[in-house]
Amino acid sequence: MYVTPEQIQAANKANVEAFLAAANAQFAAFEKLASIQAGAIKTVFEESIANTRALLGAKDMQEFVSLQNSFAQPAMEKALAYSKSVYEVATGANAELSKVAERRVAEWNENFVSLLDKVSKNAPAGSDVAVAAVKSMLAAANSAYDNFNKVAKQATEIAEANVAAATETAKGLAKPKKVA
């Protein structure tokens, strides 16, 4: 049994396609993050100018403090929205990279099983047990990989729920308290 140039070419093409898919996912994530960052910087700059002008126009200390307090809530909400946007981009990129990895692992498994079947046809008599053992180990490894992916997805869902709960808590803490 030997490897043909077509098989090498197909394997190289699959590897390059997987690399390009991962690179595209990363580039898209970086592009989104850059856009979010640029928007946040622009907003912060414009708001700081407006807030400074408002503070300079304060007639007394009470108005000055009142203006400062009125800036806190929107600033906190924008910071939370920024954090949520960054988190969404990160989880989206992670999901896309996971899909690329899952496709690559599935292709590898398929190729390995195909190779194993070819080898088993040409194997000497009595090697059926060894081939079955390798197939069994591969099935166990695939099962473990699937279980790991399920656990990772559950952990991601829990983390997202915790982030959402923390965001709501932070929003509640940022609301100004009315003093009687």
C-alpha positions in Angstrom: 0.0 0.0 0.0 1.5 3.3 -1.0 0.4 7.0 -1.0 -0.4 8.5 -4.4 0.5 12.0 -5.4 -3.3 12.7 -5.7 -3.8 11.7 -2.1 -0.9 14.0 -1.0 -2.4 16.8 -3.1 -5.9 16.2 -1.6 -4.5 16.2 2.0 -2.5 19.4 1.4 -5.6 21.0 -0.1 -7.7 20.0 2.9 -5.1 21.4 5.3 -4.8 24.7 3.4 -8.6 25.0 3.3 -8.8 24.4 7.0 -6.1 27.0 7.6 -7.8 29.5 5.4 -11.1 29.0 7.1 -9.5 29.5 10.5 -7.7 32.6 9.2 -10.9 34.0 7.7 -12.7 33.5 11.0 -9.9 35.2 12.9 -9.8 38.1 10.5 -13.5 38.6 10.7 -13.3 38.7 14.5 -10.5 41.2 14.4 -12.4 43.4 12.0 -15.4 43.4 14.2 -13.3 44.1 17.3 -11.6 47.0 15.5 -15.0 48.4 14.5 -16.3 48.1 18.0 -13.1 49.7 19.4 -13.2 52.6 17.0 -16.9 53.3 17.7 -16.3 53.2 21.4 -13.3 55.6 21.2 -15.2 58.0 19.1 -18.2 57.9 21.4 -16.1 58.4 24.5 -14.2 61.3 23.0 -17.4 63.1 21.8 -19.1 62.5 25.2 -16.2 63.6 27.2 -16.1 66.9 25.3 -19.9 67.4 25.8 -19.6 66.5 29.5 -16.7 68.8 30.0 -18.6 71.7 28.4 -21.6 70.9 30.6 -19.5 70.8 33.7 -17.8 74.1 32.8 -21.3 75.6 32.5 -22.3 74.6 36.0 -23.4 77.6 38.1 -22.6 76.1 41.5 -21.2 73.0 43.2 -24.6 71.3 43.5 -25.2 71.5 39.8 -21.7 70.4 39.1 -22.1 67.2 41.3 -25.6 66.6 39.9 -24.1 66.7 36.3 -21.3 64.3 37.3 -23.8 61.9 38.8 -26.0 62.1 35.6 -23.0 61.1 33.5 -22.4 57.9 35.5 -25.5 55.9 34.4 -25.0 56.3 30.7 -21.3 55.7 31.0 -21.9 52.4 32.8 -24.5 51.3 30.3 -22.2 52.0 27.4 -19.3 50.2 29.1 -21.6 47.2 29.7 -22.8 47.3 26.0 -19.1 47.5 24.9 -18.2 44.5 27.0 -21.1 42.5 25.8 -20.2 43.3 22.1 -16.6 42.2 22.7 -17.8 39.1 24.4 -20.2 38.3 21.5 -17.5 38.7 19.0 -15.2 36.4 21.0 -17.8 33.7 21.5 -18.8 34.0 17.8 -15.1 33.6 16.7 -14.7 30.7 19.1 -17.8 29.0 17.7 -16.6 29.4 14.1 -13.1 28.0 15.0 -14.8 25.1 16.7 -16.8 24.4 13.6 -13.6 24.4 11.5 -11.9 22.1 14.0 -14.9 19.7 14.1 -15.0 19.5 10.3 -11.3 18.8 10.2 -11.5 16.1 12.8 -14.5 14.5 11.0 -12.5 14.5 7.7 -9.5 13.0 9.5 -11.6 10.3 11.1 -13.2 9.5 7.8 -9.8 9.3 6.0 -8.4 7.2 8.8 -11.3 4.7 8.8 -11.0 4.5 5.0 -7.3 3.8 5.3 -7.9 1.3 8.0 -10.4 -0.5 5.8 -8.0 -0.7 2.9 -5.2 -2.0 5.2 -7.5 -4.6 6.7 -8.4 -6.0 3.3 -4.7 -6.5 2.5 -3.8 -7.6 6.1 -2.7 -11.2 6.8 -5.2 -13.6 8.2 -5.7 -13.3 11.9 -5.2 -9.5 12.0 -9.0 -8.9 12.2 -8.7 -8.6 16.0 -6.1 -5.9 15.8 -8.1 -3.9 13.2 -11.2 -4.2 15.3 -9.3 -3.0 18.3 -8.0 0.0 16.4 -11.6 0.8 15.2 -12.9 0.4 18.7 -10.2 2.8 20.1 -11.1 5.3 17.3 -14.8 5.0 18.2 -14.0 5.5 21.9 -11.8 8.5 21.1 -14.6 10.0 18.9 -17.1 9.4 21.8 -14.8 11.2 24.2 -14.3 14.0 21.8 -18.1 14.4 21.4 -18.5 14.3 25.1 -15.8 17.0 25.5 -17.5 19.2 23.0 -20.9 18.8 24.8 -19.3 19.7 28.1 -17.5 22.7 26.5 -20.8 23.9 25.0 -22.5 23.6 28.3 -19.7 25.5 30.0 -20.1 28.2 27.4 -23.8 28.4 27.9 -23.3 28.7 31.7 -20.7 31.4 31.2 -23.0 33.3 28.9 -25.8 33.1 31.5 -23.4 34.3 34.2 -22.3 37.2 32.0 -25.9 38.1 31.4 -26.7 37.9 35.1 -23.6 40.0 36.0 -24.6 42.5 33.4 -28.0 42.9 34.9 -26.6 43.2 38.4 -24.1 45.8 37.2 -26.9 47.8 35.5 -28.9 47.7 38.8 -25.9 48.9 40.8 -25.2 51.7 38.3 -28.7 53.2 38.7 -28.5 56.3 40.9 -30.2 55.9 44.2 -32.7 58.5 45.2 -32.1 59.9 48.6 -35.2 60.8 50.6 
